Amino acid sequence: MWWRRHAWIPVWITVFLTPAALLSLRLIDDTSVALVLPPLLIVMIVLFLAMLAVAVRASVTRSVPRAVAGGGSALLAAGLLALAMIHVIGQRSCPERMGVDRGIQVAAQMLDAWRKGEAAPADVWASATVADAWRSRVGKLTLIDYKVVDSGCWERLAPVATQRTWHEFRVTVQQRDGRFSKVVTVHTHVTRGTWHITEVEGPES
């Protein structure tokens, strides 16, 4: 009886606790138990959707429009609160749970091809547009050498996203006026276990 009369109270309590839940998960992101984050996040989402479904079902017998409006409002509010938590606020090192391959290998493939004066393999690029933009930018530059300066992920208040990374390189290039040291930042994204280059910043002129 209580659930039928107050079906939306637990749902809205859960909605307003969304930022606190995501922040709590973020605090354990760099600990030894960080590997439980993905399944724990899935369990939290499933429990919320199950609670929402039960609330809608309990209230639909009284008013279908109110049940639909209540469910939609709860989903929208939870989504907006979560969106604020996943907003990128800076750069950071990647957590150990990501493993060794964090996209730097495809970035090195692209730079090795540039140093040899060859086109990078097509499968390192996320799209042909990114590849064409890169070739047009370095067409008159010859890469002499490069080294990794830094590499990492994007910082946010929610657990660190493991699908996108960045890699900063210090490159030495040959131009008509001589050799110069420049910075190249490669952005990578993983899809189905394969990393691709989504954007390249630099080399600055």
C-alpha positions as CSV (number, residue, x, y, z in Angstrom):
1,M,0.0,0.0,0.0
2,W,2.8,2.4,0.9
3,W,4.5,1.7,-2.5
4,R,1.3,2.4,-4.4
5,R,0.8,5.7,-2.6
6,H,4.4,6.9,-2.7
7,A,5.9,5.1,-5.7
8,W,7.9,8.1,-6.9
9,I,9.6,9.0,-3.6
10,P,12.4,6.4,-3.9
11,V,12.8,7.2,-7.6
12,W,13.4,11.0,-7.0
13,I,15.6,10.3,-4.0
14,T,17.7,8.1,-6.3
15,V,17.7,10.9,-9.0
16,F,19.0,13.5,-6.6
17,L,21.7,11.1,-5.3
18,T,23.0,10.6,-8.8
19,P,25.9,13.2,-8.5
20,A,26.9,11.8,-5.1
21,A,26.9,8.2,-6.5
22,L,29.1,9.2,-9.5
23,L,31.4,11.2,-7.4
24,S,31.8,8.2,-5.0
25,L,32.7,6.0,-7.9
26,R,35.2,8.6,-9.1
27,L,37.0,8.5,-5.7
28,I,37.7,4.8,-6.0
29,D,38.8,5.1,-9.6
30,D,42.5,5.1,-8.8
31,T,42.3,2.5,-6.0
32,S,43.0,-1.2,-6.1
33,V,39.3,-2.0,-6.5
34,A,38.9,0.2,-9.6
35,L,38.2,-2.9,-11.8
36,V,34.8,-3.3,-10.2
37,L,33.7,0.2,-11.5
38,P,32.3,-0.9,-14.9
39,P,30.1,-3.7,-13.5
40,L,29.1,-1.6,-10.5
41,L,28.0,1.2,-12.8
42,I,25.9,-1.2,-14.9
43,V,24.3,-2.6,-11.8
44,M,23.4,1.0,-10.6
45,I,21.8,1.9,-13.9
46,V,19.8,-1.4,-14.1
47,L,18.5,-0.9,-10.5
48,F,17.5,2.7,-11.3
49,L,15.6,1.6,-14.4
50,A,13.9,-1.3,-12.5
51,M,12.8,1.1,-9.8
52,L,11.5,3.5,-12.4
53,A,9.6,0.8,-14.2
54,V,8.0,-0.4,-10.9
55,A,7.0,3.2,-10.1
56,V,5.5,3.7,-13.5
57,R,3.6,0.5,-13.3
58,A,2.2,1.4,-9.8
59,S,1.0,4.8,-11.0
60,V,-0.3,3.9,-14.4
61,T,-3.5,2.4,-13.1
62,R,-4.5,5.8,-11.7
63,S,-3.3,8.0,-14.6
64,V,-1.4,6.9,-17.7
65,P,-0.4,10.5,-18.7
66,R,1.0,11.2,-15.2
67,A,2.9,7.9,-15.2
68,V,4.5,8.7,-18.5
69,A,5.2,12.3,-17.5
70,G,6.7,11.1,-14.2
71,G,8.9,8.5,-15.8
72,G,10.1,11.0,-18.5
73,S,10.8,13.7,-15.9
74,A,12.8,11.3,-13.7
75,L,14.9,10.1,-16.7
76,L,15.5,13.7,-17.9
77,A,16.6,14.9,-14.5
78,A,18.9,12.0,-13.9
79,G,20.4,12.5,-17.4
80,L,21.0,16.2,-16.8
81,L,22.6,15.6,-13.4
82,A,24.8,12.9,-14.9
83,L,25.8,15.2,-17.8
84,A,27.2,17.7,-15.4
85,M,29.3,15.0,-13.8
86,I,30.8,13.7,-17.1
87,H,31.7,17.2,-18.3
88,V,35.5,17.3,-19.0
89,I,37.3,19.6,-16.6
90,G,40.9,18.9,-17.5
91,Q,43.6,16.4,-18.3
92,R,45.0,13.6,-16.1
93,S,46.9,10.4,-16.3
94,C,45.0,7.3,-17.3
95,P,44.0,4.8,-14.6
96,E,45.9,1.5,-14.4
97,R,42.7,-0.5,-15.1
98,M,42.9,0.6,-18.8
99,G,46.0,-1.6,-19.4
100,V,49.0,-0.9,-21.6
101,D,47.4,-0.1,-25.0
102,R,45.8,3.3,-24.6
103,G,46.0,4.5,-28.2
104,I,49.6,5.5,-28.2
105,Q,50.5,2.7,-30.5
106,V,48.4,4.0,-33.4
107,A,49.8,7.5,-32.8
108,A,53.3,6.1,-33.1
109,Q,52.3,4.3,-36.3
110,M,51.2,7.6,-37.8
111,L,54.4,9.4,-36.8
112,D,56.6,6.5,-38.0
113,A,54.9,6.7,-41.4
114,W,55.4,10.5,-41.5
115,R,59.1,10.1,-40.7
116,K,59.5,7.5,-43.5
117,G,57.7,9.8,-45.9
118,E,54.8,7.3,-46.3
119,A,51.1,7.5,-45.8
120,A,49.9,6.1,-42.5
121,P,47.8,2.9,-42.7
122,A,44.2,3.6,-43.3
123,D,43.1,1.7,-40.2
124,V,44.8,4.1,-37.8
125,W,42.3,6.8,-38.7
126,A,38.8,7.2,-37.4
127,S,37.7,8.7,-40.7
128,A,39.1,9.7,-44.1
129,T,38.4,13.3,-43.2
130,V,40.9,13.2,-40.3
131,A,43.5,11.6,-42.5
132,D,43.1,14.1,-45.3
133,A,43.3,17.0,-42.9
134,W,46.6,15.7,-41.4
135,R,48.2,15.1,-44.8
136,S,47.4,18.6,-46.0
137,R,48.8,20.1,-42.8
138,V,52.2,18.3,-42.9
139,G,52.6,18.0,-46.7
140,K,55.7,20.3,-46.8
141,L,57.2,19.2,-43.5
142,T,59.7,16.3,-43.0
143,L,59.7,14.6,-39.6
144,I,63.3,14.0,-38.3
145,D,62.5,12.6,-34.9
146,Y,59.8,12.5,-32.2
147,K,59.4,11.5,-28.5
148,V,56.5,11.1,-26.2
149,V,56.1,14.0,-23.8
150,D,52.9,13.1,-22.0
151,S,49.9,10.8,-22.4
152,G,46.6,10.6,-20.5
153,C,42.8,10.7,-20.3
154,W,40.2,13.4,-19.6
155,E,39.4,14.4,-16.1
156,R,35.8,14.7,-14.9
157,L,33.8,14.3,-11.6
158,A,32.4,10.9,-12.7
159,P,34.7,7.9,-13.3
160,V,37.3,8.5,-15.9
161,A,36.2,7.6,-19.4
162,T,38.4,4.8,-20.9
163,Q,37.4,5.3,-24.5
164,R,39.2,8.5,-25.3
165,T,42.9,9.4,-24.7
166,W,45.4,12.1,-25.7
167,H,49.1,11.8,-26.5
168,E,51.6,14.7,-26.7
169,F,54.7,14.4,-28.7
170,R,57.7,16.7,-29.2
171,V,58.7,16.5,-32.9
172,T,61.7,17.7,-34.8
173,V,60.7,18.7,-38.3
174,Q,62.7,19.9,-41.4
175,Q,61.4,23.1,-43.1
176,R,63.0,25.3,-45.8
177,D,64.4,27.5,-43.1
178,G,66.0,24.7,-41.1
179,R,65.0,22.3,-38.3
180,F,62.5,23.2,-35.7
181,S,61.0,21.6,-32.6
182,K,57.2,21.5,-32.4
183,V,54.4,19.9,-30.4
184,V,51.9,17.5,-31.8
185,T,48.9,16.2,-29.7
186,V,47.1,13.1,-31.0
187,H,43.6,12.3,-29.8
188,T,42.5,8.6,-29.9
189,H,39.3,6.7,-29.4
190,V,38.7,3.0,-29.0
191,T,35.9,1.1,-30.8
192,R,35.4,-2.6,-30.2
193,G,38.9,-3.0,-28.8
194,T,40.6,-1.1,-31.7
195,W,42.1,2.4,-31.3
196,H,41.8,5.1,-33.9
197,I,43.0,8.6,-34.3
198,T,40.2,11.1,-34.1
199,E,42.1,14.4,-34.2
200,V,45.6,15.7,-34.4
201,E,46.6,19.2,-33.0
202,G,49.7,20.7,-34.5
203,P,52.4,20.9,-35.5
204,E,52.1,24.6,-34.9
205,S,53.5,26.9,-37.5
